[in-house]
Amino acid sequence: MHLTGKIAGSALIIISILAVFSPLLSPYDPEKIDLDSIKEPPGIKHLLGTDNKGRDILSRVLYGGRISISIAVIAAFISMSIGLIMGLCSGYFGGKADTAIMAAADLILAFPSLLLAIGVSIIFPAGVYTVMLAIAFVGWASFARLIRGHVLTLKDAAYIEAAEAVGCGRIRILFVHLMPQCLPIGLVMAGIKLGGYVLTEASLSFLGLGAQPPMPTWGSMVSMNRAYIASEPWMVLFPGMAIAVTALCFNLLGDALKDKYDLRLAEK
């Protein structure tokens, strides 16, 4: 892996540690309203300032990272799992199953992912689980197409023919012989997708479709404080920087993984 990928990976480790240990590192309760500290600029008492309700921005950014990154990672795992199973079935069984699964994948890929995620989020009550399901619903199709393409190159391999010759069932071949070969590709693809998932989660939270107040997320912090961007810019600047840096690091790490494993997404 080249230097850029290593730097991005190291930065993500630091960001993840800060998010995981936010209850220990946060100087204040992120949900506590302090009317004596409203709109305080960054200083010694509040390193990143406070918002329009006197809540500490640093504490809310740390806790927001815990929620935002968790949603993106869990959504990536769910979409990878669905896409892996669909891609395996589509590539190995072929025929009508292949046609139906790929038609569903093409239908999802035909829509802009953010608009489709918004549409799914509107159907269900706003919240953390709705955002996870919306991102996973939109994201599985690209995994399925990639895994299907890899399965098509593996199903005629000698070891698969040998497994069929000794009487192995289709399910055993699917999950014992093919899945281990496809799982690393799915994990690399998940790493590539995480940057986009962070941005999607932030967008949905910005629109009020994600975690509900007073639970802090980076997107909701930008949304709630956008009216003060000219007079008190720190309210929007720091959560916005957290979104940008995290998404950038995920994208750089994804590009490094793609180069390392020669993952040609465009050809799948």
Stockholm file with secondary structure:
# STOCKHOLM 1.0

chainA/1-268         MHLTGKIAGSALIIISILAVFSPLLSPYDPEKIDLDSIKEPPGIKHLLGTDNKGRDILSRVLYGGRISISIAVIAAFISMSIGLIMGLCSGYFGGKADTAIMAAADLILAFPSLLLAIGVSIIFPAGVYTVMLAIAFVGWASFARLIRGHVLTLKDAAYIEAAEAVGCGRIRILFVHLMPQCLPIGLVMAGIKLGGYVLTEASLSFLGLGAQPPMPTWGSMVSMNRAYIASEPWMVLFPGMAIAVTALCFNLLGDALKDKYDLRLAEK
#=GR chainA/1-268 SS CCHHHHHHHHHHHHHHHHHHTHHHHCSSCTTCCCGGGTTCCSCSSSTTCBCTTCCBHHHHHHHHHHHHHHHHHHHHHHHHHHHHHHHHHHHHHCHHHHHHHHHHHHHHHTSCHHHHHHHHHHHSCSSHHHHHHHHHHHHHHHHHHHHHHHHHHHTTSHHHHHHHHTTCCHHHIIIIIIHHHHHHHHHHHHHHHHHHHHHHHHHHHHTTCSSCTTSCCHHHHHHHHGGGTTTCTHHHHHHHHHHHHHHHHHHHHHHHHHHHHTCCGGGC
#=GC SS_cons         CCHHHHHHHHHHHHHHHHHHTHHHHCSSCTTCCCGGGTTCCSCSSSTTCBCTTCCBHHHHHHHHHHHHHHHHHHHHHHHHHHHHHHHHHHHHHCHHHHHHHHHHHHHHHTSCHHHHHHHHHHHSCSSHHHHHHHHHHHHHHHHHHHHHHHHHHHTTSHHHHHHHHTTCCHHHIIIIIIHHHHHHHHHHHHHHHHHHHHHHHHHHHHTTCSSCTTSCCHHHHHHHHGGGTTTCTHHHHHHHHHHHHHHHHHHHHHHHHHHHHTCCGGGC
//
